[in-house]
């Protein structure tokens, strides 16, 4: 039974940001048609999720989990319920899709997470001309997020985000070794100056003087 009125989003800080289009029975049948969507940007909301997923079928429910601690719209993951498992499986085609520089993770909620390669593998030969300095990253970025940011441009390794020794918090910059100069330049051209979570990224060869 459809919920009253037109679909609409709820508040994002005190509660989940969600869209509901019909009631569902709950339980394992729902899980078979429900997707987990991870590595989302903090600006994501239910309306944008709907635009991404509606081409694959009838979306019944979207729950975007807010980051209450940081007062952000999205904590980095959400759930999408389709009307059938077949539609949910088709929507897995979005796995790896890049949204605001992040490669999203799309899988069935009941599906075990695929093992990931270590953050710093494979190890590229040391090449100072292919080592990147990345600054003004979002505060929540760690090595894994930085690696995913760079993956569309090549194979980053030796990925490090510099943290404060006392607090353990990110200082907003880090380094990554790309496989060669071509990959490094592709990352610079694609990311330098881009806005990410309200910050303008700086990406350049490590050791190079600022322009």
C-alpha positions as CSV (number, residue, x, y, z in Angstrom):
1,X,0.0,0.0,0.0
2,X,1.5,3.3,-1.0
3,X,2.2,5.9,1.6
4,X,0.1,9.0,1.5
5,X,1.2,11.9,-0.7
6,X,4.0,12.3,-3.2
7,X,7.4,10.8,-2.3
8,X,9.6,13.1,-0.3
9,X,12.7,13.2,1.8
10,X,12.9,13.5,5.6
11,X,15.3,15.5,7.7
12,X,18.9,14.4,7.4
13,X,20.5,15.2,10.8
14,X,18.2,13.9,13.4
15,X,16.9,10.9,11.4
16,X,17.6,8.9,8.3
17,X,17.2,10.6,5.0
18,X,14.7,8.4,3.2
19,X,12.2,8.0,0.5
20,X,9.3,5.5,0.9
21,X,7.0,4.5,-1.9
22,X,5.2,1.5,-0.6
23,X,5.0,-0.7,2.4
24,X,7.0,-3.9,2.5
25,X,6.6,-7.2,4.4
26,X,10.0,-7.2,6.0
27,X,12.2,-10.2,6.6
28,X,14.3,-12.3,4.2
29,X,12.2,-11.7,1.1
30,X,13.0,-8.0,1.5
31,X,16.7,-8.7,2.0
32,X,16.8,-10.5,-1.3
33,X,15.7,-7.3,-3.1
34,X,17.7,-4.9,-0.9
35,X,21.0,-3.4,-1.8
36,X,23.7,-2.1,0.4
37,X,25.4,1.0,-1.1
38,X,28.7,2.1,0.4
39,X,31.5,4.6,-0.1
40,X,29.0,7.4,-0.7
41,X,29.9,11.0,-0.4
42,X,28.7,12.9,2.7
43,X,26.5,15.1,0.5
44,X,24.4,12.2,-0.7
45,X,20.6,12.2,-0.1
46,X,17.7,10.0,-1.0
47,X,16.5,12.0,-4.0
48,X,19.9,11.7,-5.7
49,X,20.0,8.0,-4.9
50,X,16.6,7.6,-6.6
51,X,17.9,9.2,-9.7
52,X,20.8,6.7,-9.8
53,X,18.8,3.6,-9.2
54,X,15.4,4.1,-10.7
55,X,16.5,3.1,-14.2
56,X,16.9,-0.5,-12.9
57,X,13.4,-1.0,-11.6
58,X,10.7,0.0,-9.1
59,X,12.3,1.4,-6.0
60,X,10.3,0.9,-2.9
61,X,12.5,2.4,-0.2
62,X,15.7,4.3,0.2
63,X,17.4,4.9,3.5
64,X,20.5,7.1,3.5
65,X,22.2,6.8,6.9
66,X,23.2,10.2,8.3
67,X,26.4,11.1,10.2
68,X,24.9,12.6,13.3
69,X,28.3,13.2,14.9
70,X,29.5,15.4,12.1
71,X,26.1,16.7,11.2
72,X,26.4,15.4,7.6
73,X,23.7,14.2,5.3
74,X,25.3,10.8,4.8
75,X,27.6,8.6,6.9
76,X,28.9,6.9,3.7
77,X,26.3,4.2,3.2
78,X,22.6,3.6,2.4
79,X,20.1,0.9,1.6
80,X,17.9,0.6,-1.5
81,X,14.9,-1.7,-1.7
82,X,13.6,-2.8,-5.1
83,X,10.3,-4.5,-5.8
84,X,12.0,-7.7,-7.0
85,X,15.4,-9.4,-6.4
86,X,16.0,-9.4,-10.2
87,X,15.8,-5.6,-10.2
88,X,18.3,-5.4,-7.3
89,X,20.7,-7.7,-9.1
90,X,20.5,-5.6,-12.2
91,X,21.3,-2.4,-10.2
92,X,24.6,-4.0,-9.1
93,X,25.8,-2.7,-12.4
94,X,26.5,0.6,-10.5
95,X,29.2,-1.1,-8.4
96,X,32.3,0.9,-9.0
97,X,30.4,3.9,-10.4
98,X,32.3,7.1,-9.4
99,X,30.3,9.7,-7.5
100,X,32.1,12.9,-6.4
101,X,35.4,11.1,-6.8
102,X,34.4,8.0,-4.8
103,X,34.0,4.6,-6.3
104,X,30.8,3.3,-4.7
105,X,30.2,-0.2,-3.4
106,X,26.9,-1.8,-4.5
107,X,25.9,-5.3,-3.4
108,X,23.0,-7.2,-2.0
109,X,22.5,-6.6,1.7
110,X,22.6,-10.4,2.3
111,X,25.7,-10.8,0.1
112,X,29.0,-11.1,2.0
113,X,31.5,-8.3,1.4
114,X,34.1,-9.2,-1.2
115,X,37.6,-9.3,0.3
116,X,39.6,-6.3,-0.7
117,X,43.2,-6.1,-1.5
118,X,45.4,-4.4,1.1
119,X,45.4,-0.6,0.8
120,X,49.0,-0.4,-0.1
121,X,49.2,-3.2,-2.7
122,X,50.4,-3.6,-5.3
123,X,53.7,-1.8,-4.5
124,X,54.9,0.3,-7.4
125,X,58.6,0.9,-7.9
126,X,59.7,4.2,-6.3
127,X,59.4,7.0,-8.8
128,X,59.5,10.5,-7.5
129,X,58.0,11.8,-10.7
130,X,54.9,9.6,-10.1
131,X,54.5,10.3,-6.4
132,X,51.5,12.5,-5.6
133,X,50.8,15.0,-2.9
134,X,47.1,15.4,-2.2
135,X,45.9,18.2,0.1
136,X,42.6,19.7,1.4
137,X,41.0,16.3,1.6
138,X,37.8,15.8,3.6
139,X,38.5,15.4,7.3
140,X,37.2,11.8,7.4
141,X,39.6,10.6,4.6
142,X,42.0,7.8,5.5
143,X,44.3,5.8,3.3
144,X,41.5,3.6,1.9
145,X,39.4,6.6,0.8
146,X,42.4,8.3,-0.8
147,X,43.2,5.1,-2.7
148,X,39.7,4.9,-4.0
149,X,39.8,8.5,-5.0
150,X,42.9,7.8,-7.2
151,X,41.9,4.4,-8.6
152,X,40.1,5.7,-11.6
153,X,43.4,7.1,-12.8
154,X,45.7,4.1,-12.2
155,X,47.1,1.8,-9.6
156,X,48.0,3.8,-6.4
157,X,50.3,2.2,-3.8
158,X,52.1,3.3,-0.7
159,X,49.1,5.4,0.1
160,X,49.4,7.5,3.3
161,X,47.3,10.1,5.0
162,X,49.1,12.2,7.5
163,X,47.5,12.3,11.0
164,X,48.1,14.3,14.1
165,X,50.2,12.4,16.5
166,X,48.2,13.4,19.6
167,X,44.6,13.2,18.3
168,X,45.0,10.7,15.5
169,X,42.9,12.9,13.3
170,X,43.8,13.5,9.6
171,X,45.7,16.7,8.9
172,X,44.0,16.9,5.5
173,X,46.9,15.8,3.3
174,X,48.6,12.7,2.2
175,X,50.8,11.0,-0.4
176,X,50.4,8.2,-3.0
177,X,52.8,6.4,-5.4
178,X,51.3,5.9,-8.9
179,X,52.7,3.3,-11.2
180,X,54.1,5.8,-13.7
181,X,54.2,9.5,-14.7
182,X,51.2,9.1,-17.0
183,X,49.0,7.8,-14.2
184,X,50.2,10.6,-11.9
185,X,49.4,13.3,-14.5
186,X,46.0,11.8,-15.2
187,X,45.2,12.0,-11.5
188,X,46.4,15.6,-11.4
189,X,44.4,16.6,-14.4
190,X,41.3,14.9,-13.2
191,X,41.3,15.9,-9.5
192,X,43.3,19.1,-8.9
193,X,40.9,21.9,-8.2
194,X,37.9,19.7,-7.9
195,X,35.5,20.3,-5.0
196,X,35.1,17.4,-2.5
197,X,32.9,17.8,0.6
198,X,33.2,21.6,0.3
199,X,37.0,21.7,-0.1
200,X,39.1,22.4,-3.2
201,X,41.5,19.5,-3.7
202,X,45.2,20.2,-4.4
203,X,46.9,17.4,-6.3
204,X,50.4,17.7,-7.6
205,X,53.7,15.8,-7.8
206,X,55.2,15.5,-4.3
207,X,58.1,17.9,-3.9
208,X,57.0,20.1,-6.8
209,X,56.7,23.8,-5.9
210,X,53.1,25.2,-5.8
211,X,52.2,27.2,-8.9
